Amino acid sequence: MSHRSNESTSDASPLRRALSAIVVVALVCGIAIGVPGCAAVVIGAAVGAGTLVAMDRRSASVRAGDQNIEAKVTKAVSDRWGLTAHINVTSYDQKVLLTGEVPSQQVKDEAERIAKSTEQVRGVTNELVVGPESSVGGRTRDSYITSKVKARLVESKKFDANNVKVVTERGVVYLLGLVSTTEGDAAAEVAASTSDVVRVVKLFEYTS
């Protein structure tokens, strides 16, 4: 099973994940010489890396719980289907987002049941697609889109961008976080206006 290293992996080491995103973007930019915005994306990712944990509105126990949930669900679906399904697991405030591709509706439904039955999980959003797995190139583009969105959230200076988690699958951007309605709307507007984004899905929990 393939799992992207940007926003769909565990929160165990936010700094390491952010630095990994920088490496991915640097490689993409190295390949696509002259792509506008590459430098800005790398800079934006670096800015976010140093403050992500400190500014996270989740408590330390909830962050640890999300990490545990991601690990448990990822292991369960991997043990069940191995390389026959591409399932990414993201947990934020004990709510799980499933993205990726699976071979049948039965697998999609069962993956959701596995996530729902996992201890501490309060809800599941199942965005799995029944169909062939995305290509390596497609996943690289998704990583690049995630980095661009995060950089633009930082550059907008409309709110603390570290409170918004970004996951991209097949060009669809999922936004998670504990935000106000105003912050959520602003984040969605920034994401929607980012190049190559197909659609934006808001999965926020609102503080006001």
C-alpha positions as a printed NumPy array, in Angstrom:
array([[  0.   ,   0.   ,   0.   ],
       [  1.294,   3.422,  -0.86 ],
       [  0.86 ,   6.362,   1.467],
       [  1.895,   9.903,   0.655],
       [  4.29 ,  11.558,   3.037],
       [  2.729,  15.004,   3.112],
       [ -0.541,  15.549,   4.956],
       [ -1.971,  12.114,   5.013],
       [  0.595,  10.582,   7.275],
       [  0.768,  10.561,  11.038],
       [  1.185,  13.692,  13.16 ],
       [  3.97 ,  11.901,  15.066],
       [  6.599,  14.274,  13.674],
       [  5.104,  17.417,  12.072],
       [  8.526,  18.931,  11.53 ],
       [  9.795,  15.828,   9.743],
       [  6.631,  15.726,   7.606],
       [  6.978,  19.388,   6.688],
       [ 10.607,  18.937,   5.78 ],
       [  9.651,  15.938,   3.656],
       [  7.164,  18.139,   1.821],
       [  9.936,  20.626,   1.14 ],
       [ 12.082,  17.864,  -0.349],
       [  9.199,  16.684,  -2.563],
       [  8.542,  20.194,  -3.833],
       [ 12.24 ,  20.799,  -4.405],
       [ 12.426,  17.642,  -6.502],
       [  9.338,  18.629,  -8.487],
       [ 10.736,  22.09 ,  -9.074],
       [ 14.046,  20.594, -10.057],
       [ 12.318,  18.507, -12.676],
       [  9.986,  21.24 , -13.855],
       [ 12.53 ,  24.02 , -14.236],
       [ 10.839,  27.364, -14.636],
       [  7.581,  26.363, -12.932],
       [  6.195,  29.612, -11.444],
       [  5.83 ,  29.672,  -7.681],
       [  8.212,  26.82 ,  -6.85 ],
       [ 10.483,  28.962,  -4.688],
       [  7.52 ,  30.464,  -2.869],
       [  6.122,  27.028,  -2.125],
       [  9.376,  25.796,  -0.604],
       [  9.686,  28.952,   1.496],
       [  6.085,  28.658,   2.666],
       [  6.546,  25.047,   3.698],
       [  9.649,  25.975,   5.658],
       [  7.844,  28.77 ,   7.468],
       [  5.088,  26.397,   8.567],
       [  7.479,  23.705,   9.795],
       [  8.8  ,  25.553,  12.806],
       [  5.49 ,  26.536,  14.382],
       [  3.077,  23.727,  13.495],
       [  3.043,  21.954,  16.86 ],
       [  3.209,  25.095,  18.977],
       [  0.18 ,  26.662,  17.293],
       [ -1.972,  23.51 ,  16.996],
       [ -5.303,  24.114,  18.759],
       [ -5.641,  20.446,  19.607],
       [ -4.429,  19.388,  23.018],
       [ -1.356,  17.173,  23.275],
       [ -3.563,  14.215,  24.226],
       [ -5.825,  14.711,  21.213],
       [ -2.818,  14.988,  18.881],
       [ -1.467,  11.756,  20.347],
       [ -4.897,  10.172,  19.902],
       [ -5.002,  11.194,  16.251],
       [ -1.564,   9.713,  15.744],
       [ -2.701,   6.473,  17.358],
       [ -5.889,   6.342,  15.285],
       [ -3.988,   6.808,  12.021],
       [ -1.529,   4.072,  12.955],
       [ -4.253,   1.608,  13.96 ],
       [ -6.505,   2.146,  10.952],
       [ -3.563,   2.145,   8.524],
       [ -2.316,  -1.159,   9.944],
       [ -5.784,  -2.698,   9.884],
       [ -6.47 ,  -1.878,   6.223],
       [ -2.93 ,  -2.842,   5.239],
       [ -3.262,  -6.197,   6.979],
       [ -6.636,  -6.718,   5.291],
       [ -5.833,  -5.744,   1.69 ],
       [ -2.084,  -5.2  ,   1.399],
       [ -1.08 ,  -3.77 ,  -1.963],
       [ -4.471,  -4.41 ,  -3.571],
       [ -5.838,  -1.112,  -2.223],
       [ -4.384,   2.389,  -1.897],
       [ -5.888,   3.832,   1.274],
       [ -4.682,   6.995,   3.01 ],
       [ -5.811,   7.599,   6.583],
       [ -5.941,  11.07 ,   8.128],
       [ -7.252,  11.733,  11.63 ],
       [ -7.922,  15.213,  12.969],
       [ -9.603,  15.737,  16.345],
       [-10.557,  12.047,  16.315],
       [-12.403,  12.302,  13.002],
       [-11.05 ,  10.146,  10.182],
       [-10.74 ,  10.979,   6.491],
       [-10.214,   8.065,   4.107],
       [ -8.825,   8.887,   0.663],
       [ -7.322,   6.879,  -2.169],
       [ -8.508,   4.13 ,  -4.472],
       [ -9.974,   0.68 ,  -3.828],
       [-10.949,  -2.163,  -6.175],
       [-14.63 ,  -2.447,  -5.174],
       [-17.505,  -0.865,  -3.266],
       [-17.278,  -3.734,  -0.796],
       [-13.698,  -2.792,   0.084],
       [-14.703,   0.868,   0.38 ],
       [-17.522,   0.034,   2.78 ],
       [-15.428,  -2.37 ,   4.828],
       [-12.609,   0.155,   5.168],
       [-15.137,   2.624,   6.563],
       [-16.407,   0.021,   9.051],
       [-12.841,  -0.657,  10.182],
       [-12.237,   3.048,  10.764],
       [-15.541,   3.541,  12.602],
       [-14.867,   0.603,  14.903],
       [-11.435,   1.904,  15.91 ],
       [-11.177,   3.142,  19.49 ],
       [-11.535,   6.937,  19.964],
       [-12.854,   7.567,  16.442],
       [-15.793,  10.014,  16.546],
       [-16.658,   9.992,  12.851],
       [-15.509,   8.96 ,   9.387],
       [-15.584,  10.75 ,   6.029],
       [-15.163,   8.141,   3.32 ],
       [-13.767,   9.697,   0.129],
       [-12.316,   6.478,  -1.27 ],
       [-12.756,   6.091,  -5.031],
       [-13.63 ,   2.735,  -6.573],
       [-11.221,   2.407,  -9.47 ],
       [ -7.581,   1.942, -10.484],
       [ -4.826,   3.324,  -8.275],
       [ -3.474,   6.776,  -9.012],
       [ -0.099,   6.946, -10.734],
       [  3.166,   7.969,  -9.103],
       [  3.037,  11.129, -11.189],
       [ -0.466,  11.857,  -9.941],
       [  0.588,  11.472,  -6.327],
       [  3.564,  13.738,  -6.887],
       [  1.24 ,  16.375,  -8.318],
       [ -1.01 ,  16.001,  -5.269],
       [  1.983,  16.564,  -2.979],
       [  2.896,  19.643,  -4.974],
       [ -0.672,  20.988,  -4.772],
       [ -0.7  ,  20.448,  -1.001],
       [  2.553,  22.396,  -0.68 ],
       [  1.231,  25.22 ,  -2.869],
       [ -1.971,  25.502,  -0.84 ],
       [ -0.087,  25.527,   2.46 ],
       [  2.317,  28.187,   1.172],
       [ -0.55 ,  30.371,  -0.017],
       [ -2.349,  29.968,   3.326],
       [  0.79 ,  31.264,   5.056],
       [  1.218,  34.093,   2.567],
       [ -2.423,  35.214,   2.901],
       [ -1.824,  36.217,   6.559],
       [ -5.579,  36.105,   7.134],
       [ -5.242,  33.655,  10.038],
       [ -2.792,  31.182,  11.541],
       [ -2.326,  28.748,   8.671],
       [ -0.918,  26.115,  11.03 ],
       [ -4.454,  25.453,  12.248],
       [ -5.454,  24.145,   8.808],
       [ -4.453,  20.671,   7.704],
       [ -4.342,  20.065,   3.958],
       [ -4.8  ,  16.703,   2.229],
       [ -4.863,  16.363,  -1.558],
       [ -6.094,  13.374,  -3.553],
       [ -6.557,  13.436,  -7.35 ],
       [ -6.459,  17.22 ,  -7.28 ],
       [ -9.23 ,  17.444,  -4.673],
       [ -8.134,  19.403,  -1.608],
       [ -9.533,  18.455,   1.793],
       [ -9.234,  21.038,   4.552],
       [ -9.333,  19.986,   8.203],
       [ -8.787,  21.897,  11.428],
       [-10.274,  23.672,  14.426],
       [-11.166,  27.076,  13.003],
       [-13.719,  29.849,  13.16 ],
       [-16.258,  30.141,  10.359],
       [-14.395,  33.165,   9.027],
       [-11.074,  31.308,   9.046],
       [-12.615,  28.276,   7.341],
       [-14.159,  30.357,   4.576],
       [-10.902,  32.233,   4.013],
       [ -8.905,  28.997,   3.846],
       [-11.341,  27.486,   1.364],
       [-11.151,  30.593,  -0.821],
       [ -7.351,  30.447,  -0.874],
       [ -7.353,  26.74 ,  -1.688],
       [ -9.975,  27.08 ,  -4.419],
       [ -7.974,  29.815,  -6.137],
       [ -4.778,  27.743,  -6.17 ],
       [ -3.734,  26.427,  -9.571],
       [ -4.427,  22.753, -10.366],
       [ -6.978,  22.375,  -7.546],
       [-10.015,  20.516,  -8.897],
       [-12.316,  20.935,  -5.907],
       [-12.18 ,  21.936,  -2.232],
       [-13.9  ,  19.967,   0.53 ],
       [-14.215,  21.605,   3.951],
       [-14.089,  19.157,   6.862],
       [-13.504,  21.72 ,   9.574],
       [-14.713,  21.716,  13.14 ],
       [-15.798,  25.226,  13.955],
       [-14.842,  27.012,  17.151],
       [-17.349,  29.815,  16.563]])
